[in-house]
């Protein structure tokens, strides 16, 4: 089915408008969170404490020594009758 070229432009425009709206909304949310963090003096301490709690003791424990499998000294043959 053939569409006139102006219909394609309107589809592109709608898609572009949606993308712009989503990006603008995300930017507004991020700016709001930054403003909230800067307006509350204790926010820096909360963020620091949360980061320390998240990454405290992040060193991996020492790996236990591995024990390699050793073959039996004796070989056994199985014969079918």
C-alpha positions in Angstrom: 0.0 0.0 0.0 1.4 3.4 -0.9 1.4 6.2 1.6 1.8 9.8 0.7 5.1 11.3 1.8 3.5 13.7 4.3 2.1 10.7 6.3 5.7 9.4 6.8 6.8 12.8 8.0 3.9 12.8 10.6 4.9 9.3 11.8 8.5 10.4 12.2 7.4 13.6 13.9 5.3 11.7 16.4 8.1 9.3 17.2 10.5 12.2 17.6 8.1 14.0 19.9 7.7 10.9 22.1 11.5 10.5 22.4 11.9 14.2 23.2 9.2 13.9 25.9 10.8 10.9 27.5 14.3 12.5 27.5 12.9 15.7 29.0 11.1 13.8 31.7 14.2 11.9 32.7 16.3 15.0 32.8 13.7 16.7 35.0 13.7 13.8 37.4 17.5 13.8 37.6 17.7 17.5 38.1 15.0 17.2 40.8 17.0 14.6 42.6 20.2 16.6 42.4 18.4 19.7 43.7 17.0 17.6 46.6 20.5 16.2 47.4 22.0 19.6 47.4 19.2 21.3 49.5 19.5 18.8 52.3 23.0 19.1 54.0 22.8 15.6 55.5 22.3 14.1 52.0 26.1 13.8 51.4 26.5 11.9 54.7 23.6 9.6 53.8 25.1 8.9 50.4 28.6 8.3 51.8 27.2 5.9 54.5 25.2 4.0 51.9 28.2 3.6 49.7 30.4 2.4 52.6 27.7 -0.1 53.6 27.4 -1.3 50.1 31.1 -1.9 49.5 32.3 -2.7 53.0 34.4 -5.8 53.0 34.4 -6.1 49.3 37.7 -8.0 49.3 37.2 -11.5 48.1 38.0 -14.2 50.7 41.2 -16.1 50.0 40.4 -19.2 48.0 40.8 -22.5 49.7 43.6 -24.7 48.4 42.4 -27.1 45.8 43.0 -30.8 46.1 43.7 -32.5 42.8 42.3 -35.9 42.1 44.8 -38.7 42.1 44.3 -42.0 40.3 44.3 -45.2 42.2 47.7 -47.0 42.3 46.0 -50.3 41.3 44.3 -51.0 38.0 41.4 -53.4 37.8 40.3 -55.1 34.7 36.7 -56.1 34.2 36.1 -59.0 31.8 32.7 -60.0 30.4 31.9 -63.7 30.0 
